Amino acid sequence: MRPLLVLVVLLLLGAGCLAAPPPEEPSYAVDGDGHLTITAPPPEVAGEAVLEERGNVALTDLVYRSGDADVHAILAEPARPVMGIVYAPGAGVPAEAHRERAIRYAEAGILFLAVDIRGNGGDTPGEPLNIEQDYRRFAGGEWPQYYRIVADLSAARQVLAGRHGVPVVAMGSSNGGRYAAVAAAVDPAFAGYIGISTSGFGLAGDGYTGDARRFLLSIDPDCSVGSIAPRPVVIYHAENDPIIPFGDGRALFERAAEPKAFFVFNGSHGIAGEVDDSVIAESAQFYGNAG
């Protein structure tokens, strides 16, 4: 390098005049077998407000930036958590509906962050799940909302891990369990996956070719659940579930690799107190020791 050019560069560096590199843009890729990967910059907390304090638990209305949107969440935070859960509610259920559940987990020493899923009718913008519309976005090189939700869950894990440095599990009920399964497969920093009253799509993508096949497999927990291992997979399902058949939940479990566990609970569809009792009793000890 010529001496004059060296001098100019040094002067610019010293004055801080060189332009900073542009911020990393989120991106995704899907391979020929439908396996999804997502790359995104670390999330930024855009706002938080304490809603209430109950004993050693603080309940917070948390907003973090993920991709193109501010994502809202309800966070219940104990003073010294042993693990964390990023929870994806079922279709049409906002995070606020799980306020008391979040406090219950936190009182047991578990960080609990219920994400306000896009399209569930809460404060996070979005539309109800529409697979055909998402496929059109995929075919056009745009972001399907399904992928954005998966990225939102991964960003939520990073928020929790940054606050306390404990193992964080992806958990979801019904359709939220599908998002959580794909998120756990895509993000290897999740400590495991818990699915409740959920299932995959039966590898329906294999009935198609080209982009349609790749896309349908990329959103199918039946395709991705096997790659969560060696992190544990736990599935809860009620025998009399009228929404997602018991056999479909069992099929998702069968496609998971060890370590894994399947629990049958009483009731019908969706997360219930019996499930909460089991998750709190089993997971806090296991993941607390895993950290």
FIVEXGU-297221 format. One line per field, with one value per residue (C-alpha): x, y, z; residue in three letters. Coordinates in pm, 1 decimal. Layout:
% residues N
px: (X,...)
py: (Y,...)
pz: (Z,...)
residuo: (ALA,...)
//
This chain:
% residues 291
px: (0.0,133.0,240.6,-17.1,-299.0,-186.4,-197.9,-548.7,-676.5,-524.1,-674.1,-1017.3,-995.1,-883.8,-1166.1,-1425.5,-1523.4,-1528.1,-1885.5,-1994.4,-2092.9,-2466.9,-2662.9,-2711.3,-3037.5,-3238.7,-3237.3,-3357.3,-3273.8,-3445.8,-3250.7,-3375.1,-3511.3,-3712.4,-3481.2,-3509.7,-3227.8,-3271.1,-3004.4,-3098.4,-2921.7,-2956.4,-3292.6,-3323.9,-3563.3,-3780.7,-3966.4,-4072.1,-4312.2,-4370.5,-4735.2,-4720.9,-4493.3,-4600.9,-4356.0,-4023.5,-4184.4,-4201.9,-4454.5,-4349.5,-4504.3,-4203.4,-4156.3,-3860.1,-3766.8,-3763.6,-3722.1,-3979.9,-4194.7,-4210.1,-4312.6,-4503.8,-4472.4,-4564.0,-4260.7,-4276.5,-3934.8,-3825.0,-3522.8,-3303.0,-3443.8,-3314.5,-3438.0,-3654.1,-3946.5,-4041.2,-4409.1,-4610.2,-4986.8,-5236.2,-5415.3,-5621.7,-5483.0,-5290.9,-5005.0,-5211.9,-5434.4,-5140.4,-5065.5,-5152.7,-4981.6,-4663.5,-4667.1,-4724.2,-4413.5,-4205.2,-4305.1,-4152.6,-3826.1,-3889.6,-3860.6,-4176.9,-4212.8,-4542.3,-4496.4,-4779.7,-4780.3,-4834.4,-5192.2,-5328.3,-5523.7,-5297.6,-5068.9,-4816.5,-4916.9,-4995.7,-5269.5,-5413.2,-5212.3,-5267.2,-5040.9,-5134.5,-5046.1,-4722.3,-4632.8,-4685.9,-4446.7,-4194.3,-4220.8,-4170.0,-3857.8,-4032.5,-4058.4,-4349.1,-4511.4,-4455.4,-4078.9,-4105.7,-4286.3,-4012.6,-3757.3,-3961.5,-3937.1,-3562.5,-3527.8,-3727.7,-3482.2,-3196.6,-3373.0,-3414.7,-3063.1,-2920.4,-3099.9,-3010.8,-2790.6,-3006.5,-3116.3,-3425.6,-3680.6,-3922.1,-4277.1,-4608.8,-4968.3,-5171.6,-5063.0,-4814.0,-4655.1,-4586.5,-4406.6,-4210.6,-4102.2,-3963.1,-3797.2,-3624.6,-3497.5,-3380.0,-3216.2,-2974.0,-2934.2,-3279.6,-3227.5,-3519.2,-3880.9,-4215.8,-4525.3,-4881.2,-5187.2,-4993.6,-4874.6,-4700.8,-4862.1,-4785.1,-4505.1,-4772.0,-4502.4,-4377.1,-4688.4,-4558.0,-4246.6,-4017.1,-4075.0,-4409.3,-4245.9,-3959.1,-4189.5,-4444.5,-4172.3,-4001.0,-4306.4,-4384.2,-4277.7,-4290.3,-3997.0,-3794.8,-3856.4,-3598.1,-3317.9,-3381.9,-3184.1,-2972.3,-3182.9,-3492.1,-3839.1,-4145.1,-4497.5,-4826.2,-5155.6,-5503.8,-5663.8,-5994.7,-5852.3,-6126.4,-5905.1,-5575.6,-5619.2,-5423.1,-5265.4,-5122.3,-4957.2,-4819.5,-4682.9,-4491.2,-4341.4,-4242.8,-4053.5,-3848.5,-3514.6,-3404.4,-3410.2,-3786.2,-4096.7,-4470.6,-4734.6,-5107.0,-5311.9,-5677.5,-5897.0,-5944.5,-5733.2,-5471.3,-5252.4,-5408.6,-5320.8,-5220.3,-4965.6,-4834.4,-4784.6,-4585.8,-4368.9,-4285.6,-4209.4,-3996.7,-3837.8,-3713.8,-3499.3,-3374.3,-3290.8,-3174.6,-2909.3,-2836.5,-2732.5)
py: (0.0,343.8,562.2,834.3,581.5,424.8,766.4,838.4,503.8,557.8,904.9,775.3,494.9,735.4,975.5,698.4,795.4,450.1,330.9,53.7,-272.2,-299.1,-496.9,-864.6,-936.5,-1246.6,-1518.9,-1874.5,-2175.2,-2507.6,-2805.0,-3073.1,-3281.7,-2993.4,-2915.4,-2549.9,-2327.9,-1971.0,-1708.7,-1394.8,-1124.3,-1129.6,-988.9,-654.7,-595.8,-306.0,-257.4,-417.7,-321.9,-501.9,-605.8,-741.0,-894.0,-1198.7,-1316.8,-1369.4,-1369.6,-1069.4,-1076.9,-862.2,-748.5,-794.9,-674.3,-782.5,-719.0,-1024.7,-986.9,-741.5,-706.2,-626.4,-950.0,-931.9,-1185.6,-1245.2,-1329.3,-1472.6,-1450.3,-1606.1,-1467.3,-1774.9,-1990.5,-2341.2,-2351.0,-2163.6,-2238.4,-2056.3,-2138.2,-2118.4,-2113.6,-2284.2,-2116.7,-1814.4,-1799.7,-1483.0,-1490.0,-1301.4,-1609.8,-1788.6,-1523.1,-1737.9,-2041.8,-1839.0,-1738.2,-2098.0,-2214.8,-1926.9,-2006.7,-2351.0,-2191.8,-2202.4,-1895.8,-1898.6,-1682.0,-1712.5,-1572.6,-1382.0,-1579.3,-1390.5,-1435.3,-1550.9,-1230.7,-1075.8,-773.8,-919.3,-835.6,-1120.8,-1326.6,-1670.1,-1957.7,-1989.7,-2255.3,-2174.7,-1808.6,-1901.6,-2128.5,-1843.7,-1635.0,-1917.7,-1968.2,-1594.3,-1585.3,-1403.4,-1497.6,-1729.2,-1623.8,-1980.1,-1925.8,-1588.0,-1749.9,-2013.1,-1730.2,-1549.2,-1852.8,-1878.2,-1506.9,-1558.5,-1829.1,-1587.9,-1326.2,-1573.5,-1715.0,-1365.1,-1277.4,-1585.0,-1827.8,-2131.5,-2414.1,-2313.2,-2558.9,-2501.6,-2595.1,-2556.6,-2669.5,-2775.0,-2566.1,-2389.5,-2728.8,-2751.5,-2419.0,-2515.6,-2850.7,-2688.0,-2416.7,-2677.7,-2853.5,-2531.9,-2384.7,-2634.0,-2405.9,-2510.0,-2766.9,-2981.6,-2988.6,-3044.8,-3088.5,-3095.5,-3210.2,-3165.3,-3355.2,-3326.2,-3326.7,-3687.9,-3603.5,-3482.8,-3298.5,-3629.7,-3637.2,-3335.7,-3242.3,-2942.8,-2630.0,-2754.9,-3065.8,-2871.1,-2614.3,-2858.4,-3072.3,-2764.7,-2678.1,-3037.7,-3147.1,-3507.0,-3416.6,-3216.4,-3384.9,-3656.7,-3400.5,-3264.4,-3551.9,-3587.8,-3323.5,-3479.4,-3478.6,-3513.0,-3547.5,-3520.8,-3626.9,-3714.3,-4030.8,-3852.7,-3548.2,-3433.4,-3187.9,-3366.8,-3745.6,-3938.3,-4150.2,-3843.2,-3732.8,-4080.9,-4078.1,-3758.2,-3927.6,-4235.4,-4017.7,-3857.7,-4011.6,-4099.8,-3964.1,-3922.5,-3982.4,-4002.3,-3920.9,-3979.4,-3727.6,-3699.5,-3444.3,-3350.1,-3099.9,-2848.2,-2781.7,-2864.8,-2858.2,-3223.5,-3146.9,-2847.8,-3065.3,-3319.2,-3064.7,-2885.1,-3207.8,-3368.2,-3091.1,-2855.9,-3129.0,-3266.4,-2938.9,-2773.3,-3040.2,-3016.1,-2652.7)
pz: (0.0,-86.2,212.3,138.1,117.4,445.9,610.4,481.4,607.9,951.2,974.1,880.6,1138.0,1407.9,1330.4,1318.7,963.4,807.8,757.1,990.6,821.6,759.2,1018.7,944.7,766.5,860.8,598.8,553.0,338.2,271.8,139.1,-96.0,192.4,334.3,625.5,723.5,845.6,966.5,1025.9,1215.1,1415.2,1795.9,1907.1,2079.5,2367.9,2254.9,2580.8,2905.6,3178.7,3507.5,3530.3,3883.7,4144.8,4338.6,4601.9,4426.1,4080.4,3848.8,3564.9,3271.2,2945.7,2717.8,2360.4,2148.0,1787.7,1561.6,1188.4,1059.9,1372.6,1740.3,1908.9,2235.4,2516.4,2879.1,3093.4,3444.9,3604.1,3934.7,4116.6,4056.2,3775.3,3708.3,3347.2,3101.0,2871.4,2552.1,2510.1,2186.6,2251.1,2023.3,1733.5,1831.3,2186.4,2283.5,2531.4,2789.1,2829.1,2994.8,3255.4,3557.0,3405.3,3359.7,3727.3,3834.7,3648.1,3778.0,4135.8,4070.8,3955.9,3580.2,3359.4,3148.8,2839.8,2652.3,2302.5,2140.1,1815.8,1491.0,1372.9,1709.5,1763.9,2026.7,2014.1,1768.9,1409.1,1173.1,1014.4,1095.6,953.1,578.6,429.5,69.3,114.8,288.9,-1.3,-245.9,-37.6,-36.1,-412.4,-458.9,-242.9,43.0,410.1,493.1,819.9,947.4,922.3,1093.0,1386.7,1411.8,1413.2,1681.5,1909.6,1855.4,1931.9,2252.6,2357.7,2307.9,2520.9,2808.5,2780.3,2780.0,3100.6,3306.9,3112.3,3192.6,2958.2,2760.3,2620.4,2331.0,2432.5,2254.1,2255.5,1951.2,1650.8,1876.3,1936.6,1564.0,1558.2,1869.7,1722.5,1408.9,1620.2,1838.6,1526.8,1360.3,1672.6,1832.1,2133.9,2255.3,2531.7,2415.7,2304.8,2478.0,2260.7,2393.6,2195.8,1874.3,1569.9,1237.6,894.5,814.8,569.6,326.5,133.0,-4.0,-221.1,-413.7,-608.1,-636.7,-429.4,-297.2,-152.4,3.6,158.4,299.2,454.6,600.2,810.2,908.0,1259.3,1136.9,913.2,1164.7,1501.8,1437.6,1422.0,1773.7,1930.7,2136.6,2307.6,2468.2,2312.9,2537.0,2395.3,2588.3,2431.2,2554.3,2419.5,2360.8,2182.4,1939.5,1747.1,1677.6,1689.9,1950.7,1678.0,1507.4,1829.5,1878.8,1522.3,1595.9,1901.0,1699.4,1449.8,1727.7,1820.6,2172.2,2434.8,2429.4,2640.1,2574.2,2836.0,2813.0,3011.3,3100.4,2928.7,2566.8,2373.0,2478.4,2776.9,3113.6,3480.6,3475.4,3203.9,3396.6,3704.6,3502.7,3321.7,3645.6,3831.9,3561.7,3358.3,3630.2,3781.7,3449.7,3276.1,3593.9,3625.4,3252.0,3286.9)
residuo: (MET,ARG,PRO,LEU,LEU,VAL,LEU,VAL,VAL,LEU,LEU,LEU,LEU,GLY,ALA,GLY,CYS,LEU,ALA,ALA,PRO,PRO,PRO,GLU,GLU,PRO,SER,TYR,ALA,VAL,ASP,GLY,ASP,GLY,HIS,LEU,THR,ILE,THR,ALA,PRO,PRO,PRO,GLU,VAL,ALA,GLY,GLU,ALA,VAL,LEU,GLU,GLU,ARG,GLY,ASN,VAL,ALA,LEU,THR,ASP,LEU,VAL,TYR,ARG,SER,GLY,ASP,ALA,ASP,VAL,HIS,ALA,ILE,LEU,ALA,GLU,PRO,ALA,ARG,PRO,VAL,MET,GLY,ILE,VAL,TYR,ALA,PRO,GLY,ALA,GLY,VAL,PRO,ALA,GLU,ALA,HIS,ARG,GLU,ARG,ALA,ILE,ARG,TYR,ALA,GLU,ALA,GLY,ILE,LEU,PHE,LEU,ALA,VAL,ASP,ILE,ARG,GLY,ASN,GLY,GLY,ASP,THR,PRO,GLY,GLU,PRO,LEU,ASN,ILE,GLU,GLN,ASP,TYR,ARG,ARG,PHE,ALA,GLY,GLY,GLU,TRP,PRO,GLN,TYR,TYR,ARG,ILE,VAL,ALA,ASP,LEU,SER,ALA,ALA,ARG,GLN,VAL,LEU,ALA,GLY,ARG,HIS,GLY,VAL,PRO,VAL,VAL,ALA,MET,GLY,SER,SER,ASN,GLY,GLY,ARG,TYR,ALA,ALA,VAL,ALA,ALA,ALA,VAL,ASP,PRO,ALA,PHE,ALA,GLY,TYR,ILE,GLY,ILE,SER,THR,SER,GLY,PHE,GLY,LEU,ALA,GLY,ASP,GLY,TYR,THR,GLY,ASP,ALA,ARG,ARG,PHE,LEU,LEU,SER,ILE,ASP,PRO,ASP,CYS,SER,VAL,GLY,SER,ILE,ALA,PRO,ARG,PRO,VAL,VAL,ILE,TYR,HIS,ALA,GLU,ASN,ASP,PRO,ILE,ILE,PRO,PHE,GLY,ASP,GLY,ARG,ALA,LEU,PHE,GLU,ARG,ALA,ALA,GLU,PRO,LYS,ALA,PHE,PHE,VAL,PHE,ASN,GLY,SER,HIS,GLY,ILE,ALA,GLY,GLU,VAL,ASP,ASP,SER,VAL,ILE,ALA,GLU,SER,ALA,GLN,PHE,TYR,GLY,ASN,ALA,GLY)
//
